[in-house]
């Protein structure tokens, strides 16, 4: 599932995000959502979240 809609993502969900530094390469980082940072209901590049590891990025896939 894509991570463009905020209502698809919840705290504790397992997701793959793209970090700011990895946007060019498209490398994905997997983790558990700790906090949802985007307040709008949707975003064309993915909802921004913070993972439990502390990494911040935009959701590309919801596992």
WOGILIN-V232874 format. One line per field, one symbol per residue. ss: DSSP state (@ for helix, = for strand, . for the rest). phi: phi as a letter, one per 40 degrees, with the letter a starting at -180 (. if undefined). burial: + if it has 24 or more other ideal C-beta (glycine too) atoms within 12 Angstrom, else -. Layout:
ss: ???
phi: ???
burial: ???
This chain:
ss: ....=@@@.....======@@@.....=========.....=.....====....=======.
phi: .cbcbcccbbcgccbbbbcdcbcccgcbbcabccaccccccaacbhccbbcccgcbaccbabc
burial: --+--+--+---+-+++++---------+-+++--+-+-------++++++---++++++++-
